[in-house]
Amino acid sequence: LFKSSGAMNRFINEADGSQTAFLDGNPPDRFCEPIKEWVESKGGEVVCSSPVIDIQLDENDSTITGLKLANGTTISADYYVSAVPVDVFKRLIPTQWSTLPYFRQLDELKGIPVMNIQLWFDRKLNSIDGLCFSRSPLLSVYADMSNNCREYADDERSMLALVFAPCSLEAGSPINWIAKSDSEIVDATMEELE
């Protein structure tokens, strides 16, 4: 997250600041599954598709004793990892933690909706090899994954991955793009790319 254009300029102008890397395939197969396999190989368990509804605490020292899941079960672990959007995490924070300085920092964070768009083309576009930051009011960052990712590599066709933001009124867009049809979103994206 960048709080100011100064931070963004520093990121772009530092010798190593503008280097990016991509997974060599889709995230579930190339990132999530290897992590799951590693955890399980160490005797751990990865629980998916079971939303946490409550972080349960020890009454004496406010340490976590378990997580209550939507299916009614409670699980305990040696370590807990949160991979939820900031606004969801803020709702889960127990009252006892809400005044602690570490968790008060969450007040400074505000999640905003974005859309990730993948467009597959029947020809190769004239695009650069890397991640592009845009001054477009709709497309903040994009990349031609046919140049950047082994799984999508193609000398004949392009696959653009784009971040469409802001996409809602609450995020500062004059249009609530989330309520628009897929074809309206693609049309607006293509217009920005031209």
N, C-alpha and C positions, 0 to 999 in steps of 0.2 A: 504494500500500500504506500502511496506517495501522498504526503500531506500538502506539498506545494510543488510548483513547477521547478523550483530550485532543486528539490530532491530528484526530480526526473532528469533535469539537466546534468546533475552530478552523476547519476546512473549512466546516462548516455555517453558522457565525456570521459569517464574513467577507463583506463586501459582495458580492464577485464569486465567492466560494468555492463557492457552491451552484448556480451557473449551469451548465447542461449543454447540449449540442447533439447532434443526431443527423444521420447521413447522410440525404440525401433519397431513398435507395433501398438496395438490398442491397449489402453490402460488396464482393463480387467485381466488380460492375459500376461502382459509384460510387467505389470507393477503389483496389482492386488494379489493375484494368485501366487507369485513367488513369496510375498510377505506372509500370506496365509500358510503356505507350505513350511516356511521357516519356523513360524510360531508353533505349528503342530509338531514339527520335528523336535522341538524343545519341550514337548509335553503340554503345550498350551492349547487353547481352544478359541476359535474365532466364531463368534455368533453373529449371524447376519439376519436381516429381515425381521428383527425383533426390536422395535423402537423402545428406547429408554424413556420411562415416564417419571422416574424419581431417583435421585441420588440419595441413598440412605446413609446417615452418619452416626457415628458413635456419640452418645449424649455427653460424654466427658471431654473428649478432645477434638471433636468435629472431624475425625478422619473417616474416610469412606469405609463402610461395612458391606455395602452391596449396591447393586443397581436393580431397581424394580423394572421389569419389562412389561410391555403392553399385554402380553399373553398371561400375565399374572405371576410369572416365576420371578425369583430374585436370584441373581448370580453374584458370587464373590470372586475376587481375583487378587493377585499380587500387584498387578499394574492395570490401570485403566487408561485408554486412549480415546480421546474425543475426535471424531471426524465429521462433525455436524456444522452446518452454517452458524455463524456467530449469533444470529438472532435466536436460533433454537437453543444454543448453548446458554445464552443469557436467561432464557426461561427455565432451564434446568438447574441453574445454580441455586443451591440451598440458601435459605435466608441467613443461616449462621455465617456463610461465606461472603455474603453480599457487601458487607462493610469492610472486609479485609483489603488492604491496599492493593495486593496483587489482583484481586478480582474486580476492584473498583476501576481498574484500567479498561475493563470491558465497556464501561460507559462511553468511552471515546470511540468505540467501534460501532459502525452501523452497516449492516449487511444491505446490499441492494441487489435486486434481481438483474441478471444478465442472461442473454441467450447465447448458446454456442451453436453455430451453424456450420454444416459441412455441405459444400457444393461440389458436385462431381461434373466435370466438363468432358465433352467428347473430343477435345483437342488440347494441345499444350498451350498454356498461357505464357506470355512474356513476363515472368515473375522472377524475383530474386530468390536466392537460396538462403533463407533465414527468416527470422521473425520480423514482421514489419509493424512498427507503431504508426498509427494513423492520426491525422488531424481531422478526420471525418467526424461529424457529429453523431454518427451511428456506429461506426466500426472502429473500435479502439485499437485492436491488434488482430493481425491475421498472418497466415503462412500458407504457402503452397506445399502441402504435405507430400506431394509426389516428388518434391526435391529434398525434403527434410526427414522423411521417415521410410525406412526400408520396406515396411509392410505395404505402403502406398506408392512405392517407387514406380514411376511410369514415364518413359520418354515420349509417349504419344498423347497422354491425357493428363490433366491437372485435377487435383482435389484441394480446394481451398477450405481451410478451417478458420473460422472467423469468430470474434467475440463481438456481439451486437449489444452495445450499451451506450447510454442508458436506454432501457427499454420500457420504463414505466414512468408514470407521473411522479411517484414518490422518489424516483432516482433522478429526476430533473428533466426528463424528456417531455416535450410538449404533446407527445402522442403516446397513448398506452398501447405499445406494440404487442404486449403479451395478449391482449384481447383481439388482435388482428389475425387474419387467416394466414396459413403458410404461404400462399401465393402472394399476398400483400407484403409479407416480410421478405420473401425472395426478390420481388420486384424492387423494393426499396434498397435491398442489398446490392442488386445488380446496378441500380442507378448510381449508388455511391462508388462502385468499382469502376464505372466508366469514367 
